[in-house]
Structures are given as structure tokens and as C-alpha cells.
Amino acid sequence: MKLRQRDTGSALAPPFEGHGPDGAERATFAAGCFWAVEAAFRQVHGVLQTAVGYTGGHVPDPSYERVGRHRTGHAEAVEVWFDPAQVSYPELLEVFWRIHNPTTRNRQGLDFGSQYRSAIFYHDAGQQEAAIAARDAEQPSHRRPIVTQITPASAFYRAEEYHQRYLEKHGHPGCAATIR
């Protein structure tokens, strides 16, 4: 899988809202602090666009503050629009497993709470099957059980603008996901 070079001189385009470009597919992942998760996926050749936000909870239109108070049920997540001719969903799952510890429940590094849980939000039966197969193949690599939730995608609420492409704008990790 090819990683793209960072283009630090270009303007920051806002993430797609609603439907992605023609032929693009969508994937949604939660793996701790969404800043680093987004940055990791943006490096993958074939990823067309990303957005950070909140999903998997029960409160409509959540805010960062409300999610952080652990009362919404939402996870910090990244919506990834990708070109399946350039990168496959199973390849995106490989990135997902590499960038976080899927054996820690509701925690990544110093970040803790259900909003930092490990989760794959599938958009169709093919993604569900691929996610389960990838989890089962990944399990032997870990001494402890993988606790990643594999659940149907639900409403995705785009996070506040200052969170979008945060590491590109500020260059300060402040969260635990590993960017390789």
C-alpha cells in the first residue's frame, strides 16, 4: 500500500459532506483521539477525503464538550472516503489495526473514556464480513483479546471545524494513535 506525500503548501479543503465523489466508498473507524487517526488515513494512497466527527451514540448533534462528558455514547471517529480502485477496504483495515491498540477498552494511551473506544462502523454486509475476518486474523498478534466493536454505521456528526485536519494545521499530536 502506498503512502502519499504530505502537500503542506496547498490550502486545506473541507471534508466532503453528504455523498462522496462518484465511485468513492465510505469507511468509518474509531481508534482513540480522532486527530491522529485522521492524519494516519490521510497518508494512504487512494484515500480521497476524511472528516472527523462523532458516531455510535444516542444524542443527536453532539458537541466535543458533550462527547467528552461521557453522556452521548458517541465515539470520536473518522469518516474516510476512498477510491476502491486504488486502495481496498481490507487495506484500510490494516491501517486501522496498525495505528492503535485494539485490546484496551475505552482507552488509547493517556486518553480514556468510551469516546476513545476501538470500533469499526460498517456501511454494508461486505464491510462487516471484511471487518470480522480482519479482526479474527489480527487476534493472534495480540496476547489479550481484541475488544474492537464491529457495528453498523449510524449517523455521523461532523466535529467542529477546528478539529478537522488538526495535525496538519497545528503539527502537535497530543494523542496516542501511531502515524506510520
Secondary structure, DSSP 8 states (H G I E B T S, - for coil): --B----TTS-------SS-STT-EEEEEEESSHHHHHHHHHTBTTEEEEEEEEESSSSSS--HHHHHTT-S--EEEEEEEE-TTTS-HHHHHHHHHHTS-TTSTTEETTEESGGG-EEEEESSHHHHHHHHHHHHHHGGG-SS----EEEE----EE--GGGTTHHHHH----S-----
